[in-house]
Amino acid sequence: MSALSPEPSDEWLLGALERYEKPLLKYALGLCGDRELSRDTVQDTFLKLAAESIEERPRNLPAWLFSVCRNRLIDIRRKQFRLVPLEDGHLEQDLDGVPAPSARLEASEQSASLLRMVDSLPERERELVRLKFQAGLSYREISAITGITEGHVGYLLHHAVKAMRDQWQREGHER
């Protein structure tokens, strides 16, 4: 191969970066509430992936990426001895110059209510909702990331969605 042609492993890494960078940034931002820390953590995650040999590449790439990202943020939190809560303003901000989907939706009163409901969930359920609905991960992938069994992931997500639906109806929104 010429110096200008990417190696097959480079193409694989670039494909992973293209597919998972934005979902990882949103996930990390949701966990820590700090844009720069989110970017640094996602960069660390992809550097760790790049360091893996072809033989050691993860079989379940999304679960591996989200797990590494989550574990890195947990390590950082432990070092900081404090938890930084997610503020509503962070959801309105863009990550790369393009408005985030939540920012476009928040223009309506209903989407603002929905975001408040997600933020009012307990931390674990809030994380699961973000992994499922923002990152689009399966129960199996969420289980691999969080260490919670698939069945319990399903139960917690069901409980979170039901609580949000009940609150939605109490606030007088249509189904």
PyMOL commands that set and color helices and strands:
alter all, ss='L'
color gray80, all
select helices_A, chain A and resi 8-32+35-51+54-56+61-80+88-92+101-105+109-120+123-134+139-146+150-170
alter helices_A, ss='H'
color red, helices_A
deselect
rebuild
show_as cartoon
